[in-house]
Amino acid sequence: MNDYSPQARSIPMGRADMAVDAGLRAFMVGVFNKMAVGLVLSGVLAYVVGNVDPVRQLFFVETARGYAPTILGLAAMFSPLVLLLIVPFAMRNPSPAGTSAVYWAVVSLMGIGLGSVFLRYTDGSIATTFFATASAYGALSLWGYTTKKDLTGFGSFLIMGVIGLVVASLVNIFLQSPALHFAVSAIGVLVFAGLTAFDTQRLKYTYYELGGDARAMAVATNFGALTMYMNFINLFQFLLSFLGNRE
């Protein structure tokens, strides 16, 4: 979800260097409001799945080693990834309604999958980590929005970092190495902190690039909210590895 428009083009820094723009503010507020509502929905679903027994039993089963996902739980956990992979190919000409449906589907499925967080960590440490994430995320987004430094050059490096994290995480499923888990978590915090600032600045560029096209702006709002939502969730999960207290 890194291209907010099917005809993404580079934007000169000078065009983005506009201190006050009501349209830009409205666009950015729309993106972050949608992201915030998505986080609330995911949080409610995660809490219900993790704490309401009849619902939890649909998605997770208790074993001698803790909780394991059921087939339905595995489907909920992997479906967002499948959606994110197929959407760029399936939506050649994305519509506001279609991209909004994708956003709410991913947010809902992510919320169900995040129910496992409430099965592994104490409620207090989840709340503490959430507010720590929100504080860091807000500061990083603000810096990405206000900085005059062009962060475009960091994009490829950060995407390679994400790919490396995915590969290392898959490998560690089999190795179960605490050292590798620590390294992945530490690098994950840095990568998604960088992506938060990078994607915030890119949203700003996207606004000027679209030139007031209402349909394209609606699509960009949905894809932008999804990108920023995923950055927040990943940053939260990696920080939880350090700050969370196990049940």
Backbone bond lengths (Angstrom), bond angles and torsions (degrees), N, CA, C in turn:
res aa  C-N    CA-C-N  psi(-1)  N-CA   C-N-CA  omega(-1)  CA-C   N-CA-C  phi
1 M - - - 1.460 - - 1.523 109.79 -
2 N 1.319 117.60 47.09 1.442 119.26 -176.59 1.514 113.55 -100.69
3 D 1.339 119.19 -14.63 1.449 121.62 177.28 1.517 107.93 -106.45
4 Y 1.309 117.84 116.89 1.442 121.56 -176.53 1.517 112.01 -85.34
5 S 1.289 117.57 -11.73 1.459 122.46 178.80 1.506 108.55 -136.04
6 P 1.354 119.38 144.13 1.443 120.41 178.99 1.516 112.82 -67.20
7 Q 1.343 117.71 -18.24 1.462 120.60 176.71 1.521 109.68 -115.64
8 A 1.356 116.78 58.62 1.463 120.43 -178.07 1.516 110.19 -67.05
9 R 1.346 117.39 134.40 1.450 122.99 178.98 1.521 108.33 -132.20
10 S 1.316 116.26 157.63 1.457 119.32 177.58 1.525 108.96 -74.18
11 I 1.325 116.28 151.68 1.458 122.10 -177.14 1.510 109.55 -123.26
12 P 1.308 118.77 126.93 1.466 120.10 177.70 1.516 110.77 -59.75
13 M 1.314 115.16 143.84 1.461 119.78 -178.64 1.523 111.46 -57.38
14 G 1.327 117.79 -36.49 1.448 121.11 -176.55 1.514 113.20 -60.00
15 R 1.318 117.21 -35.40 1.455 120.34 -179.08 1.516 111.80 -70.03
16 A 1.310 117.27 -27.82 1.459 120.48 -178.14 1.520 112.20 -86.87
17 D 1.345 116.00 -12.29 1.460 119.94 -175.36 1.521 109.94 -85.36
18 M 1.340 116.89 70.55 1.455 122.75 -179.82 1.520 107.49 -126.15
19 A 1.318 115.72 114.04 1.460 120.35 -169.28 1.524 112.48 -67.10
20 V 1.330 117.80 -43.77 1.451 120.82 -174.85 1.528 108.71 -125.84
21 D 1.307 117.00 121.52 1.453 121.28 178.80 1.521 107.87 -152.09
22 A 1.327 116.09 111.13 1.462 120.21 -176.42 1.512 111.51 -62.21
23 G 1.335 117.10 -36.72 1.459 120.37 179.33 1.518 111.81 -64.55
24 L 1.326 116.16 -42.33 1.459 120.07 178.23 1.519 110.83 -63.38
25 R 1.341 116.01 -44.08 1.460 119.19 178.89 1.532 110.98 -59.77
26 A 1.326 116.17 -43.56 1.462 120.09 -179.30 1.531 110.78 -63.53
27 F 1.316 116.08 -40.34 1.469 120.49 179.04 1.525 110.87 -63.97
28 M 1.332 116.63 -47.93 1.455 120.36 -178.18 1.528 111.18 -66.00
29 V 1.346 116.85 -40.40 1.461 120.23 177.42 1.528 110.09 -62.17
30 G 1.331 116.74 -39.79 1.461 120.31 178.17 1.515 112.18 -61.37
31 V 1.329 116.32 -43.06 1.468 121.00 178.67 1.525 110.74 -62.10
32 F 1.331 116.90 -50.54 1.458 120.03 -174.13 1.526 112.25 -74.38
33 N 1.338 117.58 -29.42 1.465 118.87 173.63 1.520 110.85 -64.72
34 K 1.327 115.70 -42.75 1.464 119.30 179.60 1.526 110.33 -65.65
35 M 1.329 116.31 -40.09 1.460 120.15 176.49 1.522 110.89 -61.37
36 A 1.341 117.31 -42.67 1.465 121.55 -178.41 1.525 111.40 -63.64
37 V 1.337 116.65 -42.49 1.467 119.67 177.81 1.522 110.07 -63.99
38 G 1.329 116.33 -38.09 1.458 120.38 176.99 1.521 112.11 -62.17
39 L 1.331 116.21 -40.53 1.469 120.01 178.06 1.524 111.13 -64.49
40 V 1.337 116.37 -39.95 1.468 119.61 178.31 1.526 110.17 -63.24
41 L 1.338 116.79 -45.72 1.467 120.65 179.18 1.526 110.67 -60.53
42 S 1.322 117.09 -46.28 1.466 120.65 179.10 1.515 111.45 -61.81
43 G 1.336 116.35 -41.19 1.457 120.08 -179.95 1.519 112.25 -63.89
44 V 1.325 116.74 -42.01 1.465 120.29 178.95 1.526 110.43 -64.27
45 L 1.335 116.29 -45.80 1.469 119.94 -179.77 1.532 110.58 -63.70
46 A 1.327 116.57 -42.01 1.465 119.80 179.93 1.527 110.51 -62.78
47 Y 1.334 117.09 -42.24 1.466 120.28 -179.99 1.524 111.08 -64.03
48 V 1.324 116.61 -43.53 1.472 120.52 179.99 1.528 110.44 -63.13
49 V 1.327 116.87 -46.90 1.465 120.38 -179.48 1.520 110.64 -62.93
50 G 1.329 117.38 -39.18 1.460 120.65 -176.70 1.510 114.99 -80.19
51 N 1.356 118.36 -18.37 1.463 119.80 -171.83 1.528 115.63 -124.43
52 V 1.314 117.76 -16.34 1.467 120.04 179.39 1.528 108.34 -99.90
53 D 1.345 116.07 110.18 1.466 121.24 -170.08 1.525 114.92 -51.99
54 P 1.328 120.53 -50.87 1.469 119.11 -178.05 1.530 113.06 -60.14
55 V 1.334 116.26 -35.19 1.463 120.03 179.12 1.527 110.05 -74.65
56 R 1.337 115.97 -43.37 1.465 119.95 -179.94 1.521 111.46 -58.06
57 Q 1.321 116.80 -40.21 1.459 120.38 -177.26 1.527 113.37 -66.01
58 L 1.336 116.56 -18.60 1.469 119.60 175.47 1.523 111.17 -72.52
59 F 1.327 115.86 -30.90 1.462 120.11 -171.74 1.524 114.55 -112.91
60 F 1.339 117.40 -22.97 1.470 120.27 -177.75 1.521 109.83 -139.55
61 V 1.327 114.86 143.27 1.457 120.42 178.37 1.530 108.25 -122.06
62 E 1.332 116.58 139.08 1.459 120.73 -179.07 1.515 109.87 -80.26
63 T 1.325 115.62 132.10 1.464 121.97 178.01 1.525 108.67 -125.09
64 A 1.317 116.30 178.46 1.468 120.91 179.82 1.526 111.13 -63.33
65 R 1.342 117.32 -25.15 1.464 121.56 -177.30 1.523 112.19 -102.46
66 G 1.325 117.20 11.00 1.459 120.10 -179.09 1.518 110.48 122.16
67 Y 1.318 116.54 -148.85 1.459 121.54 -178.69 1.523 110.14 -102.92
68 A 1.320 115.24 137.57 1.457 121.43 177.30 1.528 108.66 -123.40
69 P 1.330 117.89 145.78 1.463 119.69 -179.59 1.523 112.10 -70.68
70 T 1.327 115.73 142.33 1.459 120.70 170.96 1.532 108.16 -77.54
71 I 1.318 116.87 179.93 1.466 119.69 176.94 1.529 110.26 -60.52
72 L 1.335 115.65 -40.16 1.465 119.73 177.24 1.529 110.53 -64.87
73 G 1.326 116.14 -38.22 1.457 120.16 177.75 1.520 112.11 -65.28
74 L 1.339 116.46 -41.84 1.470 120.32 177.31 1.521 111.00 -62.77
75 A 1.335 115.67 -39.21 1.463 119.64 178.77 1.528 110.46 -62.57
76 A 1.338 116.15 -43.05 1.461 119.93 179.37 1.525 111.65 -65.49
77 M 1.329 117.30 -35.57 1.458 120.96 -176.63 1.525 112.50 -74.44
78 F 1.341 117.17 -35.10 1.457 120.03 -175.72 1.525 113.69 -97.26
79 S 1.321 117.68 -15.92 1.466 120.23 -179.48 1.526 113.60 -60.64
80 P 1.361 119.29 -40.31 1.475 117.66 177.86 1.521 113.01 -58.48
81 L 1.343 116.92 -40.13 1.458 120.19 179.01 1.521 110.57 -63.91
82 V 1.326 116.29 -42.22 1.466 120.50 179.02 1.527 110.05 -61.57
83 L 1.335 116.16 -44.90 1.466 120.09 179.06 1.529 111.32 -60.69
84 L 1.318 116.34 -44.87 1.462 120.07 -177.87 1.527 111.56 -65.10
85 L 1.324 116.87 -29.80 1.460 120.61 179.83 1.525 112.55 -78.36
86 I 1.339 117.03 -36.22 1.465 118.92 -174.37 1.531 113.45 -89.69
87 V 1.339 117.31 -24.01 1.467 119.60 -175.85 1.534 112.88 -57.67
88 P 1.362 120.09 -44.63 1.470 118.48 -179.68 1.526 113.19 -59.56
89 F 1.332 117.32 -28.11 1.460 120.34 -179.86 1.526 111.58 -89.49
90 A 1.327 116.52 -34.86 1.467 120.67 -176.54 1.524 112.12 -79.05
91 M 1.341 117.38 -29.24 1.469 121.07 -177.05 1.515 109.81 -108.54
92 R 1.330 115.96 79.56 1.465 120.03 179.11 1.522 111.68 -68.99
93 N 1.318 116.26 -33.21 1.457 121.46 177.83 1.526 107.97 -128.15
94 P 1.322 117.06 76.35 1.465 120.54 -171.72 1.523 112.97 -60.90
95 S 1.321 115.18 140.16 1.463 121.98 178.49 1.525 109.58 -106.76
96 P 1.333 117.57 158.46 1.469 119.19 176.58 1.528 112.56 -57.79
97 A 1.346 117.36 -42.88 1.467 120.26 -178.82 1.518 111.01 -66.62
98 G 1.325 116.99 -42.21 1.468 120.45 -178.92 1.514 112.71 -65.76
99 T 1.335 116.54 -44.58 1.466 119.23 -179.44 1.527 111.41 -70.17
100 S 1.342 116.51 -31.84 1.462 118.88 175.78 1.527 110.78 -66.04
101 A 1.335 116.42 -40.44 1.472 120.44 177.93 1.523 110.62 -62.43
102 V 1.335 116.68 -40.98 1.469 120.51 177.50 1.523 110.18 -62.17
103 Y 1.325 116.37 -44.05 1.468 120.38 -179.08 1.525 110.82 -58.47
104 W 1.335 117.39 -51.72 1.467 119.80 -176.32 1.516 111.91 -69.23
105 A 1.328 117.50 -29.92 1.464 119.98 176.44 1.528 110.33 -66.84
106 V 1.335 116.62 -46.08 1.471 120.36 -179.76 1.524 110.72 -64.19
107 V 1.327 116.14 -45.30 1.471 121.02 -179.40 1.531 110.59 -60.16
108 S 1.320 117.36 -42.92 1.468 121.13 -178.95 1.519 111.21 -67.12
109 L 1.322 116.53 -45.00 1.469 120.19 -179.70 1.527 111.04 -66.68
110 M 1.328 116.59 -38.96 1.463 119.90 176.60 1.522 110.53 -62.12
111 G 1.324 116.85 -39.86 1.463 120.26 178.71 1.514 111.69 -60.73
112 I 1.326 116.42 -43.26 1.474 120.14 178.39 1.522 110.18 -62.10
113 G 1.338 116.27 -46.89 1.462 119.49 179.71 1.514 113.05 -62.76
114 L 1.337 116.57 -33.00 1.466 120.46 -179.57 1.527 112.51 -73.29
115 G 1.330 117.20 -5.51 1.456 119.16 174.05 1.515 112.31 -56.53
116 S 1.335 116.34 -27.29 1.468 120.26 179.15 1.520 112.11 -62.62
117 V 1.340 116.83 -26.23 1.465 120.91 179.09 1.527 110.46 -60.04
118 F 1.351 116.02 -40.77 1.461 119.90 -179.27 1.531 112.19 -73.47
119 L 1.322 116.94 -13.70 1.461 120.61 177.15 1.523 111.68 -89.96
120 R 1.332 116.49 -16.22 1.468 120.48 -175.85 1.516 113.98 -109.49
121 Y 1.339 117.57 -26.49 1.458 120.60 -174.46 1.524 110.56 -125.08
122 T 1.317 116.47 156.41 1.465 121.08 178.05 1.532 109.90 -71.47
123 D 1.322 115.98 151.15 1.465 120.59 179.95 1.526 111.26 -59.53
124 G 1.332 116.40 -39.39 1.462 120.13 -178.63 1.516 112.39 -62.72
125 S 1.330 117.02 -43.17 1.464 119.37 -178.65 1.526 111.16 -72.39
126 I 1.327 117.19 -29.72 1.469 120.33 175.40 1.526 109.43 -64.94
127 A 1.333 116.40 -45.93 1.458 120.61 -179.69 1.533 111.07 -63.80
128 T 1.337 116.42 -43.82 1.461 120.46 179.58 1.523 111.01 -61.25
129 T 1.335 116.38 -44.78 1.457 120.56 -179.23 1.520 111.16 -66.88
130 F 1.338 116.69 -37.46 1.465 119.83 178.69 1.527 110.61 -60.78
131 F 1.323 117.13 -46.01 1.466 119.32 -178.73 1.528 111.51 -70.20
132 A 1.335 116.97 -32.90 1.465 119.64 175.15 1.528 110.10 -65.47
133 T 1.336 115.90 -41.87 1.463 120.72 177.79 1.522 110.63 -62.74
134 A 1.345 116.34 -45.51 1.458 120.56 -178.91 1.529 111.26 -60.57
135 S 1.335 116.66 -40.39 1.462 120.83 -179.83 1.527 110.88 -65.43
136 A 1.334 116.33 -48.16 1.466 120.89 179.74 1.523 110.73 -64.37
137 Y 1.325 115.60 -42.42 1.462 121.25 -178.59 1.531 110.55 -62.71
138 G 1.326 116.28 -43.49 1.455 119.82 179.18 1.511 112.06 -62.03
139 A 1.330 116.46 -42.68 1.462 120.57 179.98 1.530 111.16 -65.96
140 L 1.323 116.96 -41.87 1.462 121.32 -179.91 1.525 111.36 -66.08
141 S 1.346 116.03 -41.88 1.467 119.93 178.69 1.525 110.84 -64.59
142 L 1.324 116.17 -42.13 1.462 120.15 179.29 1.520 110.49 -61.62
143 W 1.333 116.28 -41.55 1.466 119.65 179.07 1.528 110.37 -65.78
144 G 1.346 116.99 -43.18 1.453 120.14 178.45 1.516 111.90 -61.90
145 Y 1.321 116.90 -32.83 1.466 121.64 -178.80 1.521 112.27 -75.92
146 T 1.329 116.52 -37.34 1.465 120.05 -172.45 1.527 114.31 -96.89
147 T 1.340 118.33 -21.44 1.463 119.22 -174.88 1.530 111.45 -65.24
148 K 1.314 115.54 144.52 1.463 120.81 175.53 1.531 110.79 -92.87
149 K 1.309 116.41 -2.89 1.462 120.20 177.79 1.530 109.20 -77.35
150 D 1.319 116.77 130.26 1.458 120.94 178.45 1.526 109.10 -76.53
151 L 1.345 116.40 117.14 1.462 121.36 -176.94 1.529 112.70 -93.24
152 T 1.338 117.33 5.02 1.459 120.98 -175.28 1.524 112.29 -55.40
153 G 1.316 116.46 -39.40 1.462 120.38 -177.13 1.514 114.19 -63.31
154 F 1.338 117.19 -20.15 1.458 120.27 -179.63 1.532 111.96 -82.62
155 G 1.334 117.18 -13.81 1.459 120.55 -173.69 1.512 114.04 -57.01
156 S 1.324 117.65 -51.59 1.473 121.24 -177.99 1.529 111.00 -62.14
157 F 1.336 115.63 -39.97 1.462 120.33 179.32 1.527 110.53 -62.64
158 L 1.325 116.82 -42.59 1.461 120.80 -178.49 1.527 111.47 -69.16
159 I 1.331 117.31 -39.80 1.466 120.41 177.93 1.524 110.39 -64.15
160 M 1.326 117.28 -40.36 1.466 120.29 175.62 1.519 110.31 -62.15
161 G 1.339 116.55 -36.08 1.458 120.35 176.74 1.513 111.89 -62.91
162 V 1.344 116.94 -40.51 1.470 120.76 177.78 1.520 110.41 -63.03
163 I 1.330 116.64 -44.87 1.468 120.33 179.26 1.527 110.31 -60.55
164 G 1.329 116.13 -42.61 1.462 120.13 177.83 1.512 112.39 -62.06
165 L 1.323 116.70 -39.38 1.464 120.65 178.52 1.525 111.31 -63.82
166 V 1.334 116.42 -42.53 1.467 120.32 179.64 1.526 110.48 -62.17
167 V 1.331 116.25 -46.11 1.469 120.30 -179.44 1.530 110.54 -63.13
168 A 1.337 116.86 -46.41 1.470 120.51 -179.00 1.526 111.12 -63.66
169 S 1.328 116.90 -38.53 1.468 120.10 179.24 1.521 111.24 -65.41
170 L 1.320 116.80 -40.74 1.465 120.33 178.29 1.528 111.14 -64.91
171 V 1.324 115.94 -41.17 1.467 120.20 178.58 1.519 110.47 -62.89
172 N 1.336 116.03 -39.73 1.461 119.54 -176.46 1.524 113.19 -73.33
173 I 1.330 117.52 -14.35 1.466 119.73 172.60 1.525 109.65 -59.45
174 F 1.327 115.20 -35.67 1.468 120.15 -179.11 1.528 112.04 -91.09
175 L 1.340 117.51 -36.14 1.464 119.98 -177.48 1.525 112.75 -78.65
176 Q 1.342 116.27 -34.26 1.470 121.21 -176.44 1.523 111.09 52.30
177 S 1.340 115.51 47.52 1.460 121.04 -178.72 1.524 110.62 -92.27
178 P 1.344 118.82 119.25 1.470 120.41 177.04 1.529 112.68 -60.25
179 A 1.339 116.45 -36.18 1.469 120.15 -179.36 1.528 110.42 -66.09
180 L 1.334 116.90 -43.31 1.460 120.22 178.90 1.526 110.55 -67.08
181 H 1.335 116.43 -37.96 1.462 120.34 177.66 1.524 110.47 -61.60
182 F 1.324 117.11 -42.68 1.468 121.16 178.58 1.525 110.39 -62.93
183 A 1.344 116.14 -44.77 1.467 120.28 -178.88 1.524 111.21 -63.54
184 V 1.329 116.61 -42.73 1.462 120.83 179.04 1.529 110.30 -61.93
185 S 1.329 116.45 -43.64 1.468 120.37 -179.51 1.525 111.33 -63.93
186 A 1.330 116.78 -43.75 1.465 120.69 -179.08 1.526 111.02 -64.99
187 I 1.326 116.57 -46.07 1.465 120.37 179.39 1.526 110.20 -67.01
188 G 1.341 116.40 -36.49 1.457 120.48 178.66 1.515 112.37 -60.44
189 V 1.338 117.38 -41.56 1.460 121.00 177.75 1.525 110.01 -60.29
190 L 1.332 116.84 -45.31 1.466 120.81 -178.55 1.525 111.77 -66.15
191 V 1.336 116.27 -43.36 1.468 120.33 -177.73 1.528 111.10 -64.32
192 F 1.333 117.20 -46.74 1.457 118.71 -176.54 1.530 112.46 -78.54
193 A 1.318 116.95 -21.62 1.463 118.80 169.41 1.529 109.39 -65.50
194 G 1.332 115.78 -44.52 1.459 120.12 177.45 1.520 112.44 -63.60
195 L 1.326 116.85 -42.13 1.464 120.74 179.94 1.530 111.97 -64.79
196 T 1.320 117.10 -33.10 1.459 120.38 178.71 1.527 110.54 -61.03
197 A 1.333 116.90 -47.85 1.466 120.46 178.33 1.527 110.71 -68.17
198 F 1.316 116.94 -44.13 1.467 122.03 -178.23 1.528 111.46 -60.55
199 D 1.331 116.65 -48.11 1.460 120.05 -176.88 1.526 112.06 -70.95
200 T 1.330 117.51 -30.66 1.460 119.76 175.27 1.524 110.16 -63.15
201 Q 1.323 116.59 -45.51 1.462 119.33 178.36 1.529 110.67 -64.70
202 R 1.326 117.36 -36.93 1.458 120.65 -178.22 1.529 111.30 -68.99
203 L 1.320 116.58 -32.97 1.466 119.68 173.66 1.534 110.18 -61.69
204 K 1.305 116.08 -40.46 1.459 121.54 178.80 1.533 110.23 -61.97
205 Y 1.322 116.63 -45.16 1.457 120.82 177.81 1.529 110.50 -62.85
206 T 1.334 115.51 -40.20 1.462 120.22 -177.82 1.519 111.34 -60.79
207 Y 1.326 116.33 -39.75 1.463 120.26 179.66 1.528 110.60 -56.80
208 Y 1.318 117.33 -48.11 1.464 120.20 -178.82 1.525 111.16 -69.20
209 E 1.313 116.00 -33.96 1.459 120.73 -179.22 1.525 111.47 -64.88
210 L 1.312 117.70 -36.18 1.466 121.09 -174.92 1.523 112.58 -77.42
211 G 1.315 117.36 -16.66 1.451 120.85 170.97 1.516 115.69 59.12
212 G 1.324 118.01 33.72 1.457 120.46 175.25 1.515 115.34 85.79
213 D 1.327 119.01 5.05 1.471 122.36 177.67 1.535 108.70 -66.69
214 A 1.343 116.91 109.43 1.467 121.11 -172.17 1.524 111.95 -62.18
215 R 1.340 117.75 -42.36 1.461 120.77 -178.61 1.529 110.52 -64.80
216 A 1.340 116.17 -46.13 1.465 120.18 179.41 1.522 111.11 -64.80
217 M 1.338 116.96 -34.46 1.471 120.44 178.44 1.521 111.24 -65.55
218 A 1.336 116.44 -38.97 1.465 119.93 178.85 1.522 110.60 -64.88
219 V 1.328 116.56 -41.94 1.464 120.96 176.87 1.526 110.08 -63.49
220 A 1.338 116.20 -44.11 1.463 120.60 -179.80 1.521 111.53 -63.90
221 T 1.330 116.95 -35.03 1.469 120.08 177.39 1.523 110.35 -62.98
222 N 1.328 117.31 -43.90 1.467 120.86 -179.36 1.525 111.81 -67.05
223 F 1.333 116.68 -47.71 1.462 119.37 179.55 1.529 110.93 -67.45
224 G 1.335 116.15 -37.37 1.464 119.47 178.20 1.513 111.90 -64.51
225 A 1.338 116.92 -43.06 1.467 120.87 177.91 1.520 110.45 -62.42
226 L 1.333 116.58 -38.94 1.469 120.08 179.74 1.526 111.11 -65.83
227 T 1.320 116.12 -43.94 1.466 120.08 178.89 1.523 111.14 -61.63
228 M 1.337 116.92 -47.26 1.460 120.10 -178.52 1.527 111.35 -69.00
229 Y 1.323 117.08 -34.18 1.469 121.19 175.15 1.530 110.25 -61.38
230 M 1.327 116.63 -47.76 1.467 120.07 -178.67 1.534 110.94 -63.71
231 N 1.320 117.08 -38.07 1.467 120.05 176.54 1.530 110.57 -60.60
232 F 1.335 116.42 -44.58 1.468 120.47 -179.05 1.526 110.49 -63.65
233 I 1.326 117.08 -48.29 1.469 120.67 -176.82 1.520 111.04 -62.09
234 N 1.318 117.07 -42.34 1.461 119.49 179.84 1.523 111.81 -67.61
235 L 1.333 116.49 -41.33 1.462 119.75 177.22 1.523 110.27 -61.92
236 F 1.324 116.67 -42.66 1.464 122.01 178.37 1.536 111.27 -60.08
237 Q 1.317 116.84 -46.46 1.465 119.92 -177.33 1.529 112.25 -66.60
238 F 1.322 116.79 -39.16 1.467 118.83 178.56 1.532 111.14 -69.43
239 L 1.321 117.13 -39.18 1.467 119.31 176.57 1.526 111.00 -65.97
240 L 1.325 116.82 -34.37 1.458 120.55 179.97 1.524 111.47 -62.99
241 S 1.331 116.00 -28.99 1.471 119.67 176.73 1.522 111.35 -61.06
242 F 1.352 116.58 -30.16 1.464 121.10 -179.54 1.531 111.70 -93.33
243 L 1.327 116.57 -40.06 1.463 120.34 -169.72 1.538 113.63 -98.56
244 G 1.321 117.27 -16.38 1.455 119.78 -175.03 1.525 113.59 -76.81
245 N 1.326 115.73 140.17 1.459 121.86 174.02 1.516 109.27 -98.48
246 R 1.317 115.98 126.13 1.461 120.69 -176.83 1.521 111.54 -68.29
247 E 1.352 114.99 147.00 1.468 120.64 174.97 1.534 109.22 -65.91
